[in-house]
Amino acid sequence: MRKPRQGQLFVRALSRSSTRGLLSGAGCTLPCALGRSGRRALKREGDGATPAGTFRLERVLYRPDRCGRPRTGLHASPVSPADGWCDAAADRNYNRPVRHPYPASAEVLWRSDGLYDVIVVLDCNRRPRIRGRGSAIFMHVARPGYAPTEGCIALRRADLLRLLSVLRRGARIHIP
């Protein structure tokens, strides 16, 4: 496995089409869940694949009623029950945060299942945004047993919080 540089995370899938992987960097190697369709270089909205590439970790979002502000060098802000993320490719706010109720399709960030208690926003398809090339690509809390995601990277909550505690602005994640 390639050794991560300072401030860089590296994801290695367990096999070519695997929905599980290992995230290395910041002095640790952690198991993670990947998209239900594995990884793809050419990401498409709704394909269930984790996008391949190198992405900046933009910011952390968290549910203040379930956890305090995570210790991290990344910019962090709380979410509210009205917060969402637009996944409607034809909408002008595609792949941007929005407020519910929203007239187009938008993911709810205030989830009851705990998966979005802590979210790291990746800069995948953010600048420039290309309609239909994927939205809401996050690093977030994993389901039990590291069940596949819809295209994100998911870690055990304790591992995600530990990782955040050593990350600084400018950190990147590489997904080959």
N, C-alpha and C positions, 0 to 999 in steps of 0.2 A: 504494500500500500504506500502511496505517495505520502511523504511527511508534510503536514500542514505548516505553513508559515505563520508567524506571529499574527494574531488577529484574523486568521482564516480558518474556517471549518471545512471539512471534507466529508462527503457522504459516499459510502461504498455500498452498493446493493449486494446482497448475498448471492444472487445469480442474475443472469441477463434480464429475466422477466420478474424478478422477485419483488414482492410487496414489503419486504423487510430489508433493513440495512444496518450499517454501523456508521455513526457520526463521530469523527475524530477531530480533535483540536482542543485548544485551551487546557492541555494537560490531561485529557481524558478521552476514552472511547466508550460510546454509549449506544445501546440498541435503539433503533428507531423504526417507525412504520413509514412506508412510502405509498404512493398512489395505487389504486386497485388495478391499474393497467401498467404498472412498472414505471419506467422512465422514458421520456421521449424528448428528442432534440426539437421537434416541431410540435409544440404544444398547441392544442385546440380546446376551446371552451367545451366543457362537459365530457372530455375524453377520459377523465379519471387518471391521467398520467401526471407524475411529478416531472416538472420541466428540467431538462439538462441544461447546465450553464453555470456561470458564476454570478452570484447576486449579492448585492449589498443588503445588510440587515438594517432596514430603515428605522424602525421604532418598535416599542413594546406597548401593547394594549392589555389592560387587565381589569378584572371585575373586582371593584373595591369592597363589595359585600362578601366576597369569598376569600380574598387574600389582600394583604397590604401591598403597597407599591413594591414591586420586586427590586432587590438590590442589583443595579446594573449601571454600566457606563453608557448604555444606549438611552435615547430619549424615551420616556415612559409616560403614558397618560391613561386615566381610567375610562372605561366605557360605561354607557348608560343603557337602560332598556330600549331606548329609541335608536341606538346605533346599528348600522347595517353596512353592507359592502355590495355595491351594484355588480351583478353578474349578467346583465342584459346587454349583449354585444351591440345592439343598435342604439342604446341609450347614450346620451351625451356624457353621463357620469360613469360609464363603463369602467370597471376596475378602480373605482374610487370609493371612499367612505361616503355614506349617505345617512339620512335620518328617516326612520319609519314613523308613520306610514309613508311608503315611497311608491309612486305609480308604476314603476317597472320592477322586474325581478331583482331582489336584493337579499343577500344572505343576512340572517339575524346574528349579531355578534353576542347578544345577551342570551346564551343558551342554558337550558336547564341541565344538560348532561355533563357539564364541567369541561368539555373539550376546549372551549374558548375562555376558560378562566384566565389564562395567560396566552397571549398571541404575540409572535414576532412577525412583523410584516416584512416580506422580502420584496425587493424592487423588480420582481419579474413582471415584464410587460407594463411597466409604469411610465417610463420616459424613453422613447415615445410609446404611447399606448396604441396597440394595433387591435382593432375590433376582431373579436373571435379568437385571439391568441392566448386566452387564459386570464382568469381573474381570481382574486382572493387566494393567492398562493402564500401560505403562512407556515410558520413553524408553531405547533400548538401541542396541547396535552393529548397523549395517546389514549385510545380505547383499551379496555382490558385485552390482554394477549397480543397487543400491537396489531389489531385488526387494520386492514388497509384504509387509507384516506381517500378523499376525492381528488387528490393531486398535491396535497401538502406533505410536510414532514412532521411526524408526531413523535414526541418523547414522553417518557414517564414524567409526571408533574415534578417530582423531586429532582430528577435529572435536568429538566428544563430550567428550573430555578437555580440549580447549582451552576449550570452553564452560563446563564445570564449574569451571575455574580462576577464572572471574570471577563465578560465581553465589554468592549469599548466601542465608541463611535468609529466608523470606518471598517468595522468587521465585515467579512464576506463569507459566503458559503459556496463551495464548489460541488456541483452534482454532475459527474461525468456521464 
